[in-house]
Amino acid sequence: MNRFTLCVSLAAALFATGCRSSKATLSGRFAGSEPAAVYLEQVTPLAQTIIDSALVGPDGGYKFRLKGVAATPSLYNILFNGERIPLLIAGGDRLTVNAVGSVVRNYTVEGSEESELLRQFYQSYVAGARKLDAIAARFARPQLTEDERKAAGKEYTAEYYRIRREQLRFIIEHKSSLAAVYALYQRLPGDTFLFNGDSDVVYFRTVADAIEERYPESPYLQPLLGEIARMDARISLTSMVSEADYPDLEMHDIYGKKIRLSSLTGKVVLLDFWSAEAGNSNTLNAELKEIYRKYADAPTSFEVYQVAVDTSKAAWITAVQEQRLPWISVSDLRGRSSSAISLYNVQKLPANFLIDKRGSLVAKDIYGKSLEQKLDELTR
């Protein structure tokens, strides 16, 4: 490329960047609706503000012209007939939002990939929440028989967990989308948490990492990072070792079987965190195997629940098999993003926690002779 061509190319690139539009249009048609006002609401991390309104014409048509729209998609809501349609709009977008009959149930979006992803989540989520409300209303009818009440309760539970599974699936599959940020904060009636309290931090962190890479200037990133910091702080406080019930874990072993830590209640358990990828596992596990054999026939059973803080399934399984580890070996393959290390506030590897047969955490980071002395006491 000669100097003239290079200069022209650079100038064109700079011109295109500098002239990125800060305007957007939003239009469409709400067929089958009576003429009425439609409102546009802007949602920032600090406030929700109605910024414009329009009249829906006799044919159901409406149009908004937006100015000062950020290059990174931002959240807006269309408000019409008591219903809300969330959209993610960026400068330069030309969106078309149409609906027939029930607005939320039937609306379509064209002109924005982020808004279309948000629609896919939102319509399904709202439909599920409405179904839960209908089941709850049916459950409350005084004339229901006991069998009908049990059936309604079972139906409610099944639908509830279906919605939660779909919500988490959407978040993981679309983690780099701002629609995933929206999905993180949606709660079913009565729910405070997304999934499981402060262990939800793994989902928040997964989305934040992806958003920081794709949309580093997004106004929703810093509040998300702030929420993660608050979760981490609460976990740090509530996961301190004390003689109290321990945070439970449920993870897959190398064969894909889910094993819950609490299923070992009644045994003395060493919860051990390690990494097959770290390169020092042979020595550490060799010492632990000797201790494991020593207490194999103890009056109170001793078990090891070993969590691999790794991301490579192949490396983990190879290490378990080559070292012939005789205890329970599990991992969620999320490495440092694992909810397990967040729950137990693990700052470095290796790390371990000793749990007595009553389910109390009695020691932390205990190895060698110190571990054996404690096991002598606990496995009598």
C-alpha positions in Angstrom: 0.0 0.0 0.0 1.5 3.4 -1.0 1.6 6.4 1.2 -1.3 8.1 -0.5 -3.6 5.1 -0.2 -2.6 4.6 3.5 -3.4 8.2 4.3 -6.8 8.0 2.6 -7.6 4.8 4.4 -6.6 6.3 7.8 -8.6 9.4 7.1 -11.7 7.4 6.2 -11.4 5.4 9.3 -11.1 8.4 11.5 -14.0 10.1 9.7 -16.2 7.1 10.1 -15.4 6.9 13.8 -15.9 10.6 14.4 -19.2 10.7 12.5 -20.9 7.7 14.2 -24.5 8.7 14.6 -25.9 9.6 18.0 -29.4 9.5 16.7 -31.8 6.5 16.4 -35.3 5.9 15.3 -38.0 3.7 16.8 -41.2 3.0 15.0 -43.8 0.4 14.4 -47.4 -0.6 14.6 -49.6 -2.0 17.4 -52.3 -3.6 15.3 -55.7 -4.2 16.9 -55.1 -1.5 19.6 -57.3 1.6 20.2 -55.6 4.9 19.6 -53.7 5.9 22.8 -50.4 7.3 24.0 -47.2 5.3 23.9 -44.3 6.4 26.1 -40.6 5.9 25.8 -38.6 5.4 29.0 -34.8 5.5 29.4 -33.2 3.3 32.0 -29.8 4.2 33.5 -28.1 2.7 36.5 -29.5 5.5 38.6 -33.0 6.2 37.3 -35.9 5.3 35.0 -37.1 8.4 33.2 -39.9 8.9 30.6 -38.2 10.9 27.8 -40.8 11.1 25.1 -44.4 10.2 24.1 -46.3 9.7 20.9 -49.9 9.1 19.9 -50.7 5.8 18.3 -52.6 6.5 15.1 -55.8 5.0 13.9 -53.7 2.4 12.0 -51.7 1.6 15.2 -48.6 3.4 13.9 -46.2 5.4 16.1 -42.6 6.8 15.8 -39.9 8.1 18.1 -36.8 10.0 17.0 -34.0 9.8 19.6 -31.0 12.1 20.0 -27.9 11.8 22.1 -27.9 8.0 22.0 -24.7 6.3 23.1 -22.7 4.1 20.8 -23.0 1.3 23.3 -26.5 -0.1 23.6 -28.6 1.3 26.4 -31.8 0.1 27.9 -35.1 1.8 27.0 -38.7 0.7 27.6 -41.8 1.2 25.5 -44.8 1.7 27.8 -48.2 1.0 26.2 -51.5 0.0 27.7 -49.9 -0.9 31.0 -47.3 -3.2 29.4 -43.6 -2.7 29.0 -41.3 -3.7 26.1 -37.6 -3.5 27.0 -35.1 -2.6 24.2 -31.4 -2.1 23.9 -30.7 0.8 21.6 -27.4 2.2 20.2 -26.7 5.3 18.2 -27.5 4.7 14.5 -30.1 2.0 15.2 -33.3 2.0 13.2 -35.7 -0.2 15.1 -39.1 -1.5 14.1 -41.2 -2.9 16.9 -44.6 -4.3 15.9 -47.3 -6.2 17.8 -50.7 -7.7 17.3 -53.1 -7.9 20.2 -51.3 -8.4 23.5 -48.2 -6.2 23.1 -45.7 -8.1 25.2 -46.8 -11.6 24.2 -46.7 -10.9 20.4 -44.2 -8.1 19.7 -41.4 -8.5 17.2 -38.2 -6.5 16.8 -36.1 -5.7 13.7 -33.0 -3.6 13.4 -31.2 -4.5 16.6 -29.5 -7.8 17.5 -29.3 -6.9 21.2 -33.0 -6.0 21.3 -33.9 -9.3 19.5 -32.0 -11.3 22.0 -33.7 -9.4 24.8 -37.1 -10.2 23.2 -36.3 -13.9 23.2 -35.6 -13.9 26.9 -38.3 -11.4 27.9 -41.3 -12.9 26.2 -40.5 -16.4 27.5 -39.8 -15.1 31.0 -43.0 -13.0 31.2 -45.1 -15.9 29.9 -43.7 -18.2 32.5 -44.3 -15.7 35.3 -47.9 -15.2 34.2 -48.4 -18.9 34.2 -47.0 -19.1 37.8 -49.5 -16.4 38.8 -52.4 -18.3 37.2 -51.4 -21.6 39.0 -51.1 -19.7 42.3 -54.5 -18.2 41.8 -55.9 -21.6 41.2 -54.1 -23.0 44.2 -55.8 -20.4 46.4 -59.4 -21.4 45.5 -61.1 -22.7 48.6 -63.1 -25.3 46.8 -60.1 -27.2 45.6 -59.8 -30.8 46.8 -56.6 -31.9 48.5 -55.6 -33.9 45.4 -56.2 -30.9 43.2 -54.2 -28.7 45.6 -51.3 -31.1 45.5 -51.4 -31.3 41.7 -51.3 -27.5 41.5 -48.4 -27.3 43.9 -46.5 -29.9 41.8 -47.3 -28.0 38.6 -46.1 -24.7 40.1 -42.8 -26.2 41.3 -42.1 -27.8 37.9 -42.8 -24.5 36.0 -40.8 -22.5 38.5 -37.7 -24.6 38.0 -38.2 -24.7 34.2 -38.1 -20.9 34.1 -35.0 -20.8 36.3 -33.2 -23.3 34.1 -34.1 -21.3 31.0 -33.0 -18.1 32.6 -29.6 -19.5 33.6 -29.2 -21.1 30.2 -29.8 -17.8 28.4 -27.3 -16.0 30.7 -24.5 -18.5 30.0 -25.2 -18.9 26.3 -25.4 -15.1 25.7 -23.0 -13.9 28.4 -21.4 -11.2 26.1 -24.8 -9.7 25.4 -26.3 -6.8 27.4 -29.5 -8.9 27.3 -27.7 -11.2 29.7 -27.2 -8.3 32.1 -30.9 -7.7 32.0 -31.6 -11.3 32.6 -29.3 -11.4 35.6 -31.6 -9.0 37.5 -35.0 -10.6 36.7 -36.7 -12.3 39.7 -39.7 -14.5 40.0 -42.4 -13.6 42.6 -41.0 -14.0 46.1 -37.4 -14.5 44.9 -34.5 -12.4 46.3 -31.7 -14.2 44.5 -31.1 -15.3 41.0 -30.3 -18.9 41.9 -28.6 -19.6 45.2 -27.8 -16.5 47.2 -24.3 -15.2 47.1 -23.1 -18.1 45.0 -24.9 -16.3 42.2 -21.6 -14.4 42.0 -20.3 -16.9 39.5 -23.0 -15.9 36.9 -22.5 -12.2 37.6 -18.7 -12.6 37.1 -19.1 -14.7 33.9 -21.3 -11.9 32.4 -19.1 -9.1 33.7 -15.9 -10.6 32.2 -17.6 -11.0 28.8 -19.2 -7.5 28.8 -15.9 -5.9 29.8 -14.3 -7.3 26.7 -17.1 -6.5 24.3 -18.6 -3.3 25.8 -15.9 -1.8 28.0 -17.7 1.6 27.9 -21.1 0.3 28.9 -22.7 2.3 31.7 -24.1 -1.0 33.1 -20.6 -2.5 33.6 -19.5 -0.6 36.7 -22.7 -1.3 38.7 -22.3 -5.0 37.7 -18.7 -5.0 39.0 -19.9 -3.2 42.1 -22.6 -5.9 42.7 -19.9 -8.6 42.4 -17.7 -6.8 44.9 -20.6 -6.7 47.4 -21.3 -10.4 46.9 -17.6 -11.2 47.4 -17.6 -9.2 50.6 -20.6 -11.0 51.9 -19.1 -14.4 51.0 -15.9 -13.5 52.7 -17.8 -12.8 55.9 -20.2 -15.7 55.9 -17.7 -18.3 54.8 -15.2 -17.7 57.6 -14.3 -21.0 59.3 -16.3 -21.5 62.5 -18.1 -24.3 64.3 -21.2 -23.9 62.2 -22.9 -25.6 59.3 -20.7 -25.4 56.2 -21.7 -24.1 52.7 -22.9 -27.1 50.7 -21.5 -28.0 47.3 -22.8 -30.2 44.4 -20.4 -30.9 41.6 -19.7 -33.5 38.9 -17.1 -36.2 39.2 -15.0 -37.4 36.2 -17.9 -39.7 35.1 -20.4 -36.8 35.1 -22.2 -37.9 38.3 -23.3 -35.1 40.6 -22.1 -35.6 44.2 -23.2 -33.4 47.0 -20.8 -32.6 49.9 -23.6 -32.9 52.4 -24.2 -36.5 51.3 -21.2 -37.3 53.4 -22.7 -36.2 56.7 -21.8 -38.6 59.4 -18.3 -39.0 58.2 -15.2 -36.9 58.9 -14.6 -35.1 55.6 -11.6 -33.2 54.3 -12.7 -30.7 51.7 -9.6 -30.2 49.6 -9.0 -27.6 46.9 -6.3 -28.3 44.3 -5.4 -27.9 40.7 -4.3 -30.5 38.2 -2.9 -27.8 36.0 -0.7 -26.3 38.7 2.0 -29.0 38.4 2.6 -29.8 42.1 -0.4 -32.1 42.6 1.6 -35.4 42.6 3.5 -34.6 45.8 0.5 -33.2 47.6 -1.8 -36.1 46.6 0.8 -38.7 47.4 1.0 -37.5 51.0 -2.8 -37.3 51.3 -3.1 -40.9 49.9 -1.0 -42.2 52.7 -3.2 -40.5 55.3 -6.4 -41.7 53.5 -5.1 -45.3 53.7 -4.2 -45.0 57.4 -7.8 -44.1 58.3 -9.6 -46.4 55.9 -10.9 -48.6 58.7 -11.3 -46.0 61.4 -14.4 -46.4 63.7 -15.7 -43.1 62.2 -15.4 -43.1 58.4 -13.0 -40.6 56.8 -13.6 -39.3 53.3 -11.9 -36.7 51.0 -14.1 -34.5 48.8 -11.5 -33.0 46.5 -12.4 -30.0 44.3 -10.2 -29.4 41.2 -10.0 -25.7 40.4 -9.3 -26.2 36.7 -10.7 -25.4 33.3 -9.2 -28.3 31.3 -11.3 -31.4 31.7 -8.6 -33.5 30.0 -5.9 -32.3 32.4 -8.1 -33.0 35.4 -9.3 -36.5 34.4 -5.8 -37.5 33.4 -4.4 -36.4 36.7 -7.1 -38.3 38.7 -6.5 -41.5 36.7 -2.7 -41.4 36.5 -2.4 -40.6 40.2 -5.1 -43.2 41.0 -6.9 -41.0 43.5 -9.1 -43.2 45.6 -11.5 -40.5 47.0 -14.2 -38.3 45.6 -12.8 -36.0 42.8 -15.1 -33.3 41.5 -14.9 -30.0 39.5 -17.2 -27.5 37.7 -14.3 -26.7 35.3 -14.7 -22.9 35.8 -11.2 -22.5 37.3 -10.9 -19.3 39.4 -14.5 -18.4 38.6 -15.8 -21.5 40.4 -18.6 -20.8 42.8 -16.9 -23.3 45.2 -13.9 -21.2 45.8 -16.1 -18.1 46.2 -18.3 -19.9 48.8 -15.2 -20.9 50.8 -13.2 -17.7 50.2 -10.3 -19.7 48.9 -7.5 -17.2 48.1 -4.7 -19.6 47.2 -4.1 -23.3 46.4 -3.8 -25.8 47.9 -6.4 -25.2 50.6 -8.5 -27.5 52.7 -11.2 -27.5 55.3 -11.8 -30.3 57.9 -15.5 -31.1 58.7 -16.4 -33.4 61.6 -19.1 -36.0 61.6 -21.7 -33.5 63.0 -21.1 -31.1 60.0 -19.0 -28.5 61.8 -15.9 -26.9 60.2 -13.1 -27.6 62.7 -9.9 -26.8 60.9 -8.5 -25.0 57.9 -5.4 -25.6 55.8 -4.3 -28.5 57.9 -1.6 -30.9 56.6 0.8 -33.7 57.5 1.2 -34.6 61.2 -1.3 -31.8 62.3 -4.0 -33.4 60.1 -3.2 -36.9 61.4 -3.5 -35.7 65.0 -6.8 -34.1 64.3 -8.1 -37.3 62.5 -7.0 -39.4 65.5 -9.3 -37.4 67.6 -12.2 -37.2 65.2 -12.4 -40.7 63.8 -12.3 -42.6 67.1 
